[in-house]
Amino acid sequence: MASAPADPTSRAGVSTVDLHAHTDESDGQFSPAELVGYARGRGIRVLGVTDHDTVAGIPAAVAEAGRHGDIEVVPGVELSSSVDGHEVHLLGYFVDPGDRPFLDRLAALAAARRRRVERMAARLAEIGAPITADRVFALAGPGTVGRPHVARALVEAGHAADVPDAFDRFIGTGRPGYVPREPVTPEDAVALVLAAGGVPVLAHPYGTGDPEAIVARLVPIGLLGLEAEYGAYRPEARAELRALADRYGLVTTGGSDFHGPMVRSERDLGAPEVPVATVDRLRSLARGLAQ
């Protein structure tokens, strides 16, 4: 498959369904309640809350949606893994945010993220771009910490012009301040989502380096969907991913990967067109898994 450059025309219309958005419980700009309010203002009627390695924002988002009655929150999560130097992210839809073993495993992933930040801060100090892990943790607040928070610390300390510059020069894959994740396989991520009653979907597939190889690897162990309608992909890339999903019998999902106007301004809610039928199919799959 060819690479997938950004689609500059993807915001021509606004979908009423967006299944990929983040809150400040991970690396998003808005609190869960603020995200729901922003989504309502954008005309979104079904919103997937999919924070990185945490479901802490789901109760507040569901409560805020319930106050209004005109928007549904789909409880989700985005789990991080890697294969051969490429990040492989798994979305889980309709997970049970109260499942104790699930929460325990997410807590272990959060601890691994903190260890990674500490190692990254040490490496950055060695190359002349010092920041403190404590400052990164403060920027992350109570949510899961990640490289975007490291990037913000680099900008704040004057080592980078902005977040993209921090990634490009310091903490992107292969850059001098980069530290790989502690090993988590995509098989682990699929199993974790399934154990929590959720529907596992491969997120932004081109980021894996070889979408077809990853799909072929994960379908036998329970992958059920593919994020074909990803907001940053051009129409021809989305069509290619829909064809891949069809070959493997996967549900095609979609979303903007929204983090907030001040974090990633090019990814606004509702950018990709996602039919309501997608939500119905995910819900049906989740119910089938529960039986």
C-alpha positions, 0 to 999 in steps of 0.5 A, spaced: 500 500 500 502 507 498 503 512 503 497 516 505 499 524 505 494 528 509 487 530 505 487 538 505 480 538 503 477 533 509 473 539 512 469 540 507 463 537 511 462 535 518 459 528 519 454 527 525 459 521 528 466 522 530 469 515 533 476 518 535 477 523 540 481 525 546 480 529 552 485 531 557 485 525 561 490 523 556 493 528 551 487 532 549 486 539 550 479 539 553 476 536 559 471 530 558 465 535 559 468 540 555 469 535 549 462 533 549 460 541 549 465 542 543 462 536 539 455 538 540 457 545 538 460 542 531 453 538 530 456 531 533 451 526 535 455 520 536 462 521 539 467 516 541 471 518 547 478 514 546 483 516 550 490 513 550 491 507 555 485 510 560 478 510 560 478 515 566 474 520 562 468 516 560 464 517 566 464 524 566 463 524 558 457 520 559 454 524 564 455 530 560 452 527 554 446 525 559 444 532 561 443 534 554 440 528 551 442 529 544 449 526 543 451 519 545 458 517 548 461 511 545 466 508 551 472 507 548 480 507 549 486 507 544 491 502 546 499 503 544 503 497 541 509 497 536 511 492 531 518 493 528 519 500 530 512 502 527 507 504 532 500 500 532 494 503 535 488 499 537 481 502 538 476 499 543 469 500 542 464 499 547 469 497 552 466 496 560 470 502 563 468 499 570 472 492 569 477 491 574 482 487 570 481 492 565 483 497 569 489 494 573 492 493 566 491 500 564 494 502 570 500 498 569 501 501 562 500 508 565 506 506 570 510 504 563 509 511 560 511 514 566 518 510 566 519 512 559 518 519 560 523 519 566 528 515 561 526 520 555 528 526 560 535 523 562 536 522 554 534 529 553 539 532 558 545 528 555 544 531 548 543 538 551 536 539 551 534 538 559 527 538 561 525 535 568 520 529 568 516 532 574 514 538 569 512 533 564 508 530 569 505 536 571 503 538 564 500 531 563 495 533 570 492 527 572 491 523 565 496 519 562 502 522 560 505 521 553 510 524 548 506 530 546 507 532 554 514 532 553 514 536 547 510 541 550 516 541 556 521 542 550 517 548 547 516 551 554 524 550 556 525 554 549 528 548 546 523 547 540 519 552 537 513 548 537 510 541 538 511 539 531 518 541 531 520 538 538 518 531 535 522 533 528 528 534 532 528 531 539 523 525 540 520 523 534 521 515 532 529 515 531 530 522 533 536 523 539 531 524 545 527 518 543 526 512 547 521 506 545 516 504 549 516 498 553 514 492 549 506 491 548 504 487 542 498 488 538 496 481 540 496 484 547 492 490 545 487 486 541 486 481 547 485 486 552 480 490 548 476 483 547 477 481 555 473 488 557 467 486 552 470 491 547 470 491 539 478 491 537 479 496 531 486 498 528 487 505 528 490 510 523 492 504 519 498 507 515 502 508 521 503 501 522 508 501 516 504 495 512 496 495 514 495 489 510 500 485 514 498 487 520 491 486 519 492 479 516 496 478 523 491 480 527 484 478 524 485 471 526 486 473 534 480 477 534 481 484 530 474 486 528 474 493 525 479 498 521 479 505 521 478 507 514 475 513 514 481 517 518 481 524 518 488 525 515 487 521 509 486 522 502 480 519 499 484 515 495 487 512 501 480 511 505 478 507 499 484 503 499 483 501 506 475 500 505 477 495 500 482 492 505 477 491 510 472 488 505 477 483 504 477 481 511 470 482 513 472 488 518 467 493 519 470 500 517 470 505 522 472 513 522 474 519 526 478 525 526 483 523 532 481 530 535 486 533 540 483 540 541 484 546 536 490 548 540 494 541 540 492 539 533 488 544 529 488 540 523 484 535 526 477 538 527 471 533 530 467 531 524 472 531 519 471 524 516 464 522 513 462 516 518 455 513 517 450 512 523 450 505 521 457 504 523 455 505 530 450 500 530 454 495 527 459 496 533 454 496 538 451 489 535 458 486 535 459 488 542 453 485 544 455 479 540 461 478 544 458 479 551 453 473 549 
